[in-house]
Amino acid sequence: MRFPLLTEKEVAASWRKLFSQREMNDEVVAKAQSLIDNLRPESPLRHRLDSELEELMKVAEQRA
């Protein structure tokens, strides 16, 4: 699923909302990846969120 083009501010807000009350599952990961894909390849926010998603997935695996 691709979101319409968003600003970095909108991506950050959507990211916070996505993870605020949801458990990690395939749907959440897919939505998070779509948000990351909306950002320019050189964006520092893209790199930060990509690293954060990897860490969140590791934590979710450890809890399972």
N, CA, C and O atoms as a Tripos MOL2 file, in Angstrom:
@<TRIPOS>MOLECULE
protein
  256   255    64     0     0
PROTEIN
NO_CHARGES

@<TRIPOS>ATOM
      1 N           0.8510   -1.1670    0.0000 N.3       1 MET1
      2 CA          0.0000    0.0000    0.0000 C.3       1 MET1
      3 C           0.9010    1.2360    0.0000 C.2       1 MET1
      4 O           1.8200    1.3320    0.8140 O.2       1 MET1
      5 N           0.6490    2.1660   -0.8930 N.am      2 ARG2
      6 CA          1.4010    3.4130   -0.9430 C.3       2 ARG2
      7 C           0.5150    4.5360   -0.4460 C.2       2 ARG2
      8 O          -0.6450    4.6530   -0.8400 O.2       2 ARG2
      9 N           1.0710    5.3560    0.4190 N.am      3 PHE3
     10 CA          0.3710    6.5410    0.8710 C.3       3 PHE3
     11 C           0.6020    7.6320   -0.1690 C.2       3 PHE3
     12 O           1.6000    7.5890   -0.8880 O.2       3 PHE3
     13 N          -0.3030    8.6130   -0.2640 N.am      4 PRO4
     14 CA         -0.0220    9.7450   -1.1500 C.3       4 PRO4
     15 C           1.2450   10.4380   -0.6720 C.2       4 PRO4
     16 O           1.6410   10.2790    0.4830 O.2       4 PRO4
     17 N           1.8800   11.1990   -1.5420 N.am      5 LEU5
     18 CA          3.1070   11.8870   -1.1620 C.3       5 LEU5
     19 C           2.8790   12.7320    0.0800 C.2       5 LEU5
     20 O           1.9500   13.5370    0.1460 O.2       5 LEU5
     21 N           3.7380   12.5330    1.0510 N.am      6 LEU6
     22 CA          3.6240   13.2170    2.3310 C.3       6 LEU6
     23 C           4.9030   13.9860    2.6270 C.2       6 LEU6
     24 O           5.9740   13.6350    2.1320 O.2       6 LEU6
     25 N           4.7910   15.0170    3.4220 N.am      7 THR7
     26 CA          5.9720   15.7200    3.8850 C.3       7 THR7
     27 C           6.6210   14.9000    4.9970 C.2       7 THR7
     28 O           6.0080   13.9750    5.5300 O.2       7 THR7
     29 N           7.8590   15.2380    5.3430 N.am      8 GLU8
     30 CA          8.5240   14.5320    6.4370 C.3       8 GLU8
     31 C           7.7530   14.7060    7.7390 C.2       8 GLU8
     32 O           7.6770   13.7780    8.5450 O.2       8 GLU8
     33 N           7.1940   15.8660    7.9440 N.am      9 LYS9
     34 CA          6.4060   16.1220    9.1560 C.3       9 LYS9
     35 C           5.1840   15.2090    9.1950 C.2       9 LYS9
     36 O           4.8550   14.6560   10.2450 O.2       9 LYS9
     37 N           4.5150   15.0500    8.0640 N.am     10 GLU10
     38 CA          3.3410   14.1850    7.9960 C.3      10 GLU10
     39 C           3.7170   12.7150    8.1900 C.2      10 GLU10
     40 O           2.9910   11.9620    8.8400 O.2      10 GLU10
     41 N           4.8490   12.3160    7.6240 N.am     11 VAL11
     42 CA          5.3190   10.9420    7.7950 C.3      11 VAL11
     43 C           5.6080   10.6780    9.2690 C.2      11 VAL11
     44 O           5.2150    9.6390    9.8010 O.2      11 VAL11
     45 N           6.2920   11.6090    9.9300 N.am     12 ALA12
     46 CA          6.6140   11.4470   11.3490 C.3      12 ALA12
     47 C           5.3470   11.3500   12.1920 C.2      12 ALA12
     48 O           5.2750   10.5300   13.1080 O.2      12 ALA12
     49 N           4.3560   12.1730   11.8960 N.am     13 ALA13
     50 CA          3.0960   12.1350   12.6460 C.3      13 ALA13
     51 C           2.3580   10.8180   12.3910 C.2      13 ALA13
     52 O           1.8180   10.2210   13.3220 O.2      13 ALA13
     53 N           2.3320   10.3750   11.1630 N.am     14 SER14
     54 CA          1.6780    9.1120   10.8270 C.3      14 SER14
     55 C           2.3930    7.9420   11.4920 C.2      14 SER14
     56 O           1.7560    6.9840   11.9300 O.2      14 SER14
     57 N           3.7230    8.0240   11.5650 N.am     15 TRP15
     58 CA          4.5320    6.9830   12.2050 C.3      15 TRP15
     59 C           4.1670    6.8590   13.6880 C.2      15 TRP15
     60 O           3.9380    5.7610   14.1960 O.2      15 TRP15
     61 N           4.1190    8.0050   14.3690 N.am     16 ARG16
     62 CA          3.7610    7.9970   15.7900 C.3      16 ARG16
     63 C           2.3680    7.4080   16.0010 C.2      16 ARG16
     64 O           2.1550    6.6060   16.9100 O.2      16 ARG16
     65 N           1.4310    7.8100   15.1590 N.am     17 LYS17
     66 CA          0.0610    7.3080   15.2760 C.3      17 LYS17
     67 C           0.0150    5.7980   15.0010 C.2      17 LYS17
     68 O          -0.7040    5.0660   15.6800 O.2      17 LYS17
     69 N           0.7660    5.3440   14.0260 N.am     18 LEU18
     70 CA          0.7680    3.9290   13.6570 C.3      18 LEU18
     71 C           1.2080    3.0430   14.8130 C.2      18 LEU18
     72 O           0.6530    1.9640   15.0210 O.2      18 LEU18
     73 N           2.2070    3.4970   15.5640 N.am     19 PHE19
     74 CA          2.7530    2.6690   16.6310 C.3      19 PHE19
     75 C           2.2210    3.0260   18.0150 C.2      19 PHE19
     76 O           2.6130    2.3930   18.9960 O.2      19 PHE19
     77 N           1.3570    4.0020   18.1240 N.am     20 SER20
     78 CA          0.9140    4.4510   19.4400 C.3      20 SER20
     79 C           0.0530    3.4270   20.1730 C.2      20 SER20
     80 O           0.1530    3.3080   21.3940 O.2      20 SER20
     81 N          -0.7800    2.6930   19.4640 N.am     21 GLN21
     82 CA         -1.6930    1.7890   20.1580 C.3      21 GLN21
     83 C          -1.8370    0.4400   19.4700 C.2      21 GLN21
     84 O          -2.7950   -0.2900   19.7280 O.2      21 GLN21
     85 N          -0.9070    0.1090   18.6090 N.am     22 ARG22
     86 CA         -1.0240   -1.1440   17.8840 C.3      22 ARG22
     87 C           0.1120   -2.0790   18.2280 C.2      22 ARG22
     88 O           1.2280   -1.6600   18.5330 O.2      22 ARG22
     89 N          -0.2050   -3.3540   18.1680 N.am     23 GLU23
     90 CA          0.8360   -4.3560   18.3210 C.3      23 GLU23
     91 C           1.4950   -4.5720   16.9730 C.2      23 GLU23
     92 O           0.8940   -4.3290   15.9260 O.2      23 GLU23
     93 N           2.7240   -5.0280   17.0090 N.am     24 MET24
     94 CA          3.4360   -5.3090   15.7680 C.3      24 MET24
     95 C           2.8090   -6.5200   15.0920 C.2      24 MET24
     96 O           2.6540   -7.5760   15.7040 O.2      24 MET24
     97 N           2.4530   -6.3550   13.8330 N.am     25 ASN25
     98 CA          2.0030   -7.4630   13.0020 C.3      25 ASN25
     99 C           2.3820   -7.1290   11.5640 C.2      25 ASN25
    100 O           2.9380   -6.0650   11.2930 O.2      25 ASN25
    101 N           2.0840   -8.0310   10.6540 N.am     26 ASP26
    102 CA          2.4880   -7.8270    9.2590 C.3      26 ASP26
    103 C           1.8710   -6.5670    8.6520 C.2      26 ASP26
    104 O           2.5120   -5.8870    7.8510 O.2      26 ASP26
    105 N           0.6430   -6.2580    9.0250 N.am     27 GLU27
    106 CA         -0.0290   -5.0710    8.4870 C.3      27 GLU27
    107 C           0.6630   -3.7880    8.9540 C.2      27 GLU27
    108 O           0.8820   -2.8730    8.1600 O.2      27 GLU27
    109 N           1.0000   -3.7260   10.2250 N.am     28 VAL28
    110 CA          1.6820   -2.5430   10.7700 C.3      28 VAL28
    111 C           3.0490   -2.3820   10.1240 C.2      28 VAL28
    112 O           3.4450   -1.2680    9.7800 O.2      28 VAL28
    113 N           3.7740   -3.4800    9.9580 N.am     29 VAL29
    114 CA          5.0920   -3.4250    9.3280 C.3      29 VAL29
    115 C           4.9660   -2.9390    7.8870 C.2      29 VAL29
    116 O           5.7720   -2.1260    7.4340 O.2      29 VAL29
    117 N           3.9670   -3.4300    7.1700 N.am     30 ALA30
    118 CA          3.7640   -3.0050    5.7740 C.3      30 ALA30
    119 C           3.4320   -1.5120    5.6890 C.2      30 ALA30
    120 O           3.9400   -0.8080    4.8160 O.2      30 ALA30
    121 N           2.5840   -1.0380    6.5910 N.am     31 LYS31
    122 CA          2.2390    0.3880    6.5960 C.3      31 LYS31
    123 C           3.4610    1.2340    6.9550 C.2      31 LYS31
    124 O           3.6840    2.2920    6.3670 O.2      31 LYS31
    125 N           4.2420    0.7660    7.9150 N.am     32 ALA32
    126 CA          5.4540    1.4930    8.3090 C.3      32 ALA32
    127 C           6.4370    1.5600    7.1380 C.2      32 ALA32
    128 O           7.0420    2.6010    6.8820 O.2      32 ALA32
    129 N           6.5860    0.4390    6.4350 N.am     33 GLN33
    130 CA          7.4980    0.4220    5.2890 C.3      33 GLN33
    131 C           7.0130    1.3600    4.1930 C.2      33 GLN33
    132 O           7.8220    2.0080    3.5290 O.2      33 GLN33
    133 N           5.7050    1.4370    3.9980 N.am     34 SER34
    134 CA          5.1490    2.3650    3.0060 C.3      34 SER34
    135 C           5.4480    3.8140    3.3790 C.2      34 SER34
    136 O           5.7510    4.6380    2.5160 O.2      34 SER34
    137 N           5.3580    4.1150    4.6680 N.am     35 LEU35
    138 CA          5.6970    5.4720    5.1030 C.3      35 LEU35
    139 C           7.1670    5.7660    4.8250 C.2      35 LEU35
    140 O           7.5090    6.8450    4.3400 O.2      35 LEU35
    141 N           8.0270    4.8110    5.1320 N.am     36 ILE36
    142 CA          9.4650    4.9870    4.8820 C.3      36 ILE36
    143 C           9.7100    5.1820    3.3900 C.2      36 ILE36
    144 O          10.5050    6.0350    2.9950 O.2      36 ILE36
    145 N           9.0330    4.4000    2.5690 N.am     37 ASP37
    146 CA          9.2170    4.4780    1.1120 C.3      37 ASP37
    147 C           8.7850    5.8180    0.5390 C.2      37 ASP37
    148 O           9.1880    6.1780   -0.5670 O.2      37 ASP37
    149 N           7.9620    6.5640    1.2840 N.am     38 ASN38
    150 CA          7.5180    7.8810    0.8430 C.3      38 ASN38
    151 C           8.6170    8.9320    0.9310 C.2      38 ASN38
    152 O           8.5190    9.9990    0.3240 O.2      38 ASN38
    153 N           9.6540    8.6260    1.6830 N.am     39 LEU39
    154 CA         10.7210    9.6060    1.9120 C.3      39 LEU39
    155 C          11.8310    9.4690    0.8730 C.2      39 LEU39
    156 O          12.0600    8.3920    0.3220 O.2      39 LEU39
    157 N          12.5090   10.5780    0.6210 N.am     40 ARG40
    158 CA         13.6400   10.5720   -0.3060 C.3      40 ARG40
    159 C          14.7160    9.6150    0.2080 C.2      40 ARG40
    160 O          14.8890    9.4770    1.4190 O.2      40 ARG40
    161 N          15.4360    8.9570   -0.6930 N.am     41 PRO41
    162 CA         16.4800    8.0160   -0.2670 C.3      41 PRO41
    163 C          17.5370    8.6410    0.6430 C.2      41 PRO41
    164 O          18.0830    7.9590    1.5100 O.2      41 PRO41
    165 N          17.8260    9.9110    0.4600 N.am     42 GLU42
    166 CA         18.8680   10.5600    1.2530 C.3      42 GLU42
    167 C          18.3430   11.2070    2.5420 C.2      42 GLU42
    168 O          19.1070   11.8220    3.2850 O.2      42 GLU42
    169 N          17.0640   11.0680    2.7980 N.am     43 SER43
    170 CA         16.4500   11.7030    3.9600 C.3      43 SER43
    171 C          16.9640   11.1000    5.2670 C.2      43 SER43
    172 O          16.9320    9.8810    5.4370 O.2      43 SER43
    173 N          17.4390   11.9410    6.1930 N.am     44 PRO44
    174 CA         17.8370   11.4320    7.5120 C.3      44 PRO44
    175 C          16.6610   10.7730    8.2510 C.2      44 PRO44
    176 O          16.8530    9.8030    8.9840 O.2      44 PRO44
    177 N          15.4540   11.2980    8.0560 N.am     45 LEU45
    178 CA         14.2800   10.7090    8.6860 C.3      45 LEU45
    179 C          14.0530    9.2910    8.1600 C.2      45 LEU45
    180 O          13.6820    8.3990    8.9230 O.2      45 LEU45
    181 N          14.2700    9.0820    6.8760 N.am     46 ARG46
    182 CA         14.1180    7.7440    6.2920 C.3      46 ARG46
    183 C          15.0600    6.7600    6.9780 C.2      46 ARG46
    184 O          14.6590    5.6540    7.3400 O.2      46 ARG46
    185 N          16.2980    7.1630    7.1500 N.am     47 HIS47
    186 CA         17.2840    6.2800    7.7800 C.3      47 HIS47
    187 C          16.9330    6.0170    9.2480 C.2      47 HIS47
    188 O          17.0860    4.8960    9.7320 O.2      47 HIS47
    189 N          16.4690    7.0370    9.9440 N.am     48 ARG48
    190 CA         16.0990    6.8760   11.3560 C.3      48 ARG48
    191 C          14.9150    5.9340   11.5050 C.2      48 ARG48
    192 O          14.9340    5.0360   12.3480 O.2      48 ARG48
    193 N          13.8780    6.1350   10.6850 N.am     49 LEU49
    194 CA         12.6910    5.2990   10.7940 C.3      49 LEU49
    195 C          12.9700    3.8660   10.3610 C.2      49 LEU49
    196 O          12.4150    2.9240   10.9260 O.2      49 LEU49
    197 N          13.8240    3.7020    9.3670 N.am     50 ASP50
    198 CA         14.1980    2.3610    8.9260 C.3      50 ASP50
    199 C          14.8950    1.6070   10.0610 C.2      50 ASP50
    200 O          14.6090    0.4350   10.3080 O.2      50 ASP50
    201 N          15.8040    2.2890   10.7410 N.am     51 SER51
    202 CA         16.5030    1.6680   11.8760 C.3      51 SER51
    203 C          15.5290    1.3800   13.0140 C.2      51 SER51
    204 O          15.6050    0.3340   13.6580 O.2      51 SER51
    205 N          14.6230    2.3090   13.2530 N.am     52 GLU52
    206 CA         13.6390    2.1330   14.3220 C.3      52 GLU52
    207 C          12.7250    0.9430   14.0310 C.2      52 GLU52
    208 O          12.4060    0.1670   14.9320 O.2      52 GLU52
    209 N          12.3080    0.8010   12.7780 N.am     53 LEU53
    210 CA         11.4500   -0.3200   12.4100 C.3      53 LEU53
    211 C          12.1780   -1.6440   12.6280 C.2      53 LEU53
    212 O          11.5950   -2.5940   13.1500 O.2      53 LEU53
    213 N          13.4320   -1.7100   12.2360 N.am     54 GLU54
    214 CA         14.2180   -2.9290   12.4600 C.3      54 GLU54
    215 C          14.2810   -3.2690   13.9470 C.2      54 GLU54
    216 O          14.1230   -4.4290   14.3290 O.2      54 GLU54
    217 N          14.5110   -2.2680   14.7750 N.am     55 GLU55
    218 CA         14.5960   -2.4850   16.2150 C.3      55 GLU55
    219 C          13.2440   -2.9260   16.7860 C.2      55 GLU55
    220 O          13.1930   -3.8320   17.6190 O.2      55 GLU55
    221 N          12.1720   -2.3060   16.3550 N.am     56 LEU56
    222 CA         10.8460   -2.6820   16.8310 C.3      56 LEU56
    223 C          10.5050   -4.1170   16.4340 C.2      56 LEU56
    224 O           9.8750   -4.8420   17.2040 O.2      56 LEU56
    225 N          10.9150   -4.5250   15.2480 N.am     57 MET57
    226 CA         10.6630   -5.8950   14.7980 C.3      57 MET57
    227 C          11.4680   -6.8890   15.6410 C.2      57 MET57
    228 O          10.9680   -7.9670   15.9610 O.2      57 MET57
    229 N          12.7010   -6.5430   16.0030 N.am     58 LYS58
    230 CA         13.5150   -7.4170   16.8630 C.3      58 LYS58
    231 C          12.8590   -7.5720   18.2250 C.2      58 LYS58
    232 O          12.7690   -8.6840   18.7470 O.2      58 LYS58
    233 N          12.4030   -6.4730   18.8050 N.am     59 VAL59
    234 CA         11.7560   -6.5150   20.1110 C.3      59 VAL59
    235 C          10.4830   -7.3690   20.0410 C.2      59 VAL59
    236 O          10.2190   -8.1640   20.9430 O.2      59 VAL59
    237 N           9.7060   -7.2060   18.9830 N.am     60 ALA60
    238 CA          8.4700   -7.9790   18.8240 C.3      60 ALA60
    239 C           8.7860   -9.4710   18.7060 C.2      60 ALA60
    240 O           8.0560  -10.3010   19.2480 O.2      60 ALA60
    241 N           9.8490   -9.8100   18.0130 N.am     61 GLU61
    242 CA         10.2550  -11.2240   17.8870 C.3      61 GLU61
    243 C          10.6520  -11.8010   19.2240 C.2      61 GLU61
    244 O          10.3360  -12.9520   19.5250 O.2      61 GLU61
    245 N          11.3450  -11.0100   20.0350 N.am     62 GLN62
    246 CA         11.7970  -11.4900   21.3430 C.3      62 GLN62
    247 C          10.6090  -11.7180   22.2660 C.2      62 GLN62
    248 O          10.6540  -12.6080   23.1160 O.2      62 GLN62
    249 N           9.5580  -10.9420   22.1180 N.am     63 ARG63
    250 CA          8.3790  -11.0830   22.9750 C.3      63 ARG63
    251 C           7.5180  -12.2710   22.5620 C.2      63 ARG63
    252 O           6.7500  -12.7950   23.3680 O.2      63 ARG63
    253 N           7.6450  -12.6920   21.3190 N.am     64 ALA64
    254 CA          6.7980  -13.7880   20.8050 C.3      64 ALA64
    255 C           7.2470  -15.1340   21.3180 C.2      64 ALA64
    256 O           6.6460  -16.1540   20.9830 O.2      64 ALA64
@<TRIPOS>BOND
     1     1     2 1
     2     2     3 1
     3     3     4 2
     4     3     5 am
     5     5     6 1
     6     6     7 1
     7     7     8 2
     8     7     9 am
     9     9    10 1
    10    10    11 1
    11    11    12 2
    12    11    13 am
    13    13    14 1
    14    14    15 1
    15    15    16 2
    16    15    17 am
    17    17    18 1
    18    18    19 1
    19    19    20 2
    20    19    21 am
    21    21    22 1
    22    22    23 1
    23    23    24 2
    24    23    25 am
    25    25    26 1
    26    26    27 1
    27    27    28 2
    28    27    29 am
    29    29    30 1
    30    30    31 1
    31    31    32 2
    32    31    33 am
    33    33    34 1
    34    34    35 1
    35    35    36 2
    36    35    37 am
    37    37    38 1
    38    38    39 1
    39    39    40 2
    40    39    41 am
    41    41    42 1
    42    42    43 1
    43    43    44 2
    44    43    45 am
    45    45    46 1
    46    46    47 1
    47    47    48 2
    48    47    49 am
    49    49    50 1
    50    50    51 1
    51    51    52 2
    52    51    53 am
    53    53    54 1
    54    54    55 1
    55    55    56 2
    56    55    57 am
    57    57    58 1
    58    58    59 1
    59    59    60 2
    60    59    61 am
    61    61    62 1
    62    62    63 1
    63    63    64 2
    64    63    65 am
    65    65    66 1
    66    66    67 1
    67    67    68 2
    68    67    69 am
    69    69    70 1
    70    70    71 1
    71    71    72 2
    72    71    73 am
    73    73    74 1
    74    74    75 1
    75    75    76 2
    76    75    77 am
    77    77    78 1
    78    78    79 1
    79    79    80 2
    80    79    81 am
    81    81    82 1
    82    82    83 1
    83    83    84 2
    84    83    85 am
    85    85    86 1
    86    86    87 1
    87    87    88 2
    88    87    89 am
    89    89    90 1
    90    90    91 1
    91    91    92 2
    92    91    93 am
    93    93    94 1
    94    94    95 1
    95    95    96 2
    96    95    97 am
    97    97    98 1
    98    98    99 1
    99    99   100 2
   100    99   101 am
   101   101   102 1
   102   102   103 1
   103   103   104 2
   104   103   105 am
   105   105   106 1
   106   106   107 1
   107   107   108 2
   108   107   109 am
   109   109   110 1
   110   110   111 1
   111   111   112 2
   112   111   113 am
   113   113   114 1
   114   114   115 1
   115   115   116 2
   116   115   117 am
   117   117   118 1
   118   118   119 1
   119   119   120 2
   120   119   121 am
   121   121   122 1
   122   122   123 1
   123   123   124 2
   124   123   125 am
   125   125   126 1
   126   126   127 1
   127   127   128 2
   128   127   129 am
   129   129   130 1
   130   130   131 1
   131   131   132 2
   132   131   133 am
   133   133   134 1
   134   134   135 1
   135   135   136 2
   136   135   137 am
   137   137   138 1
   138   138   139 1
   139   139   140 2
   140   139   141 am
   141   141   142 1
   142   142   143 1
   143   143   144 2
   144   143   145 am
   145   145   146 1
   146   146   147 1
   147   147   148 2
   148   147   149 am
   149   149   150 1
   150   150   151 1
   151   151   152 2
   152   151   153 am
   153   153   154 1
   154   154   155 1
   155   155   156 2
   156   155   157 am
   157   157   158 1
   158   158   159 1
   159   159   160 2
   160   159   161 am
   161   161   162 1
   162   162   163 1
   163   163   164 2
   164   163   165 am
   165   165   166 1
   166   166   167 1
   167   167   168 2
   168   167   169 am
   169   169   170 1
   170   170   171 1
   171   171   172 2
   172   171   173 am
   173   173   174 1
   174   174   175 1
   175   175   176 2
   176   175   177 am
   177   177   178 1
   178   178   179 1
   179   179   180 2
   180   179   181 am
   181   181   182 1
   182   182   183 1
   183   183   184 2
   184   183   185 am
   185   185   186 1
   186   186   187 1
   187   187   188 2
   188   187   189 am
   189   189   190 1
   190   190   191 1
   191   191   192 2
   192   191   193 am
   193   193   194 1
   194   194   195 1
   195   195   196 2
   196   195   197 am
   197   197   198 1
   198   198   199 1
   199   199   200 2
   200   199   201 am
   201   201   202 1
   202   202   203 1
   203   203   204 2
   204   203   205 am
   205   205   206 1
   206   206   207 1
   207   207   208 2
   208   207   209 am
   209   209   210 1
   210   210   211 1
   211   211   212 2
   212   211   213 am
   213   213   214 1
   214   214   215 1
   215   215   216 2
   216   215   217 am
   217   217   218 1
   218   218   219 1
   219   219   220 2
   220   219   221 am
   221   221   222 1
   222   222   223 1
   223   223   224 2
   224   223   225 am
   225   225   226 1
   226   226   227 1
   227   227   228 2
   228   227   229 am
   229   229   230 1
   230   230   231 1
   231   231   232 2
   232   231   233 am
   233   233   234 1
   234   234   235 1
   235   235   236 2
   236   235   237 am
   237   237   238 1
   238   238   239 1
   239   239   240 2
   240   239   241 am
   241   241   242 1
   242   242   243 1
   243   243   244 2
   244   243   245 am
   245   245   246 1
   246   246   247 1
   247   247   248 2
   248   247   249 am
   249   249   250 1
   250   250   251 1
   251   251   252 2
   252   251   253 am
   253   253   254 1
   254   254   255 1
   255   255   256 2
@<TRIPOS>SUBSTRUCTURE
     1 MET1         2 RESIDUE 1 A MET
     2 ARG2         6 RESIDUE 1 A ARG
     3 PHE3        10 RESIDUE 1 A PHE
     4 PRO4        14 RESIDUE 1 A PRO
     5 LEU5        18 RESIDUE 1 A LEU
     6 LEU6        22 RESIDUE 1 A LEU
     7 THR7        26 RESIDUE 1 A THR
     8 GLU8        30 RESIDUE 1 A GLU
     9 LYS9        34 RESIDUE 1 A LYS
    10 GLU10       38 RESIDUE 1 A GLU
    11 VAL11       42 RESIDUE 1 A VAL
    12 ALA12       46 RESIDUE 1 A ALA
    13 ALA13       50 RESIDUE 1 A ALA
    14 SER14       54 RESIDUE 1 A SER
    15 TRP15       58 RESIDUE 1 A TRP
    16 ARG16       62 RESIDUE 1 A ARG
    17 LYS17       66 RESIDUE 1 A LYS
    18 LEU18       70 RESIDUE 1 A LEU
    19 PHE19       74 RESIDUE 1 A PHE
    20 SER20       78 RESIDUE 1 A SER
    21 GLN21       82 RESIDUE 1 A GLN
    22 ARG22       86 RESIDUE 1 A ARG
    23 GLU23       90 RESIDUE 1 A GLU
    24 MET24       94 RESIDUE 1 A MET
    25 ASN25       98 RESIDUE 1 A ASN
    26 ASP26      102 RESIDUE 1 A ASP
    27 GLU27      106 RESIDUE 1 A GLU
    28 VAL28      110 RESIDUE 1 A VAL
    29 VAL29      114 RESIDUE 1 A VAL
    30 ALA30      118 RESIDUE 1 A ALA
    31 LYS31      122 RESIDUE 1 A LYS
    32 ALA32      126 RESIDUE 1 A ALA
    33 GLN33      130 RESIDUE 1 A GLN
    34 SER34      134 RESIDUE 1 A SER
    35 LEU35      138 RESIDUE 1 A LEU
    36 ILE36      142 RESIDUE 1 A ILE
    37 ASP37      146 RESIDUE 1 A ASP
    38 ASN38      150 RESIDUE 1 A ASN
    39 LEU39      154 RESIDUE 1 A LEU
    40 ARG40      158 RESIDUE 1 A ARG
    41 PRO41      162 RESIDUE 1 A PRO
    42 GLU42      166 RESIDUE 1 A GLU
    43 SER43      170 RESIDUE 1 A SER
    44 PRO44      174 RESIDUE 1 A PRO
    45 LEU45      178 RESIDUE 1 A LEU
    46 ARG46      182 RESIDUE 1 A ARG
    47 HIS47      186 RESIDUE 1 A HIS
    48 ARG48      190 RESIDUE 1 A ARG
    49 LEU49      194 RESIDUE 1 A LEU
    50 ASP50      198 RESIDUE 1 A ASP
    51 SER51      202 RESIDUE 1 A SER
    52 GLU52      206 RESIDUE 1 A GLU
    53 LEU53      210 RESIDUE 1 A LEU
    54 GLU54      214 RESIDUE 1 A GLU
    55 GLU55      218 RESIDUE 1 A GLU
    56 LEU56      222 RESIDUE 1 A LEU
    57 MET57      226 RESIDUE 1 A MET
    58 LYS58      230 RESIDUE 1 A LYS
    59 VAL59      234 RESIDUE 1 A VAL
    60 ALA60      238 RESIDUE 1 A ALA
    61 GLU61      242 RESIDUE 1 A GLU
    62 GLN62      246 RESIDUE 1 A GLN
    63 ARG63      250 RESIDUE 1 A ARG
    64 ALA64      254 RESIDUE 1 A ALA
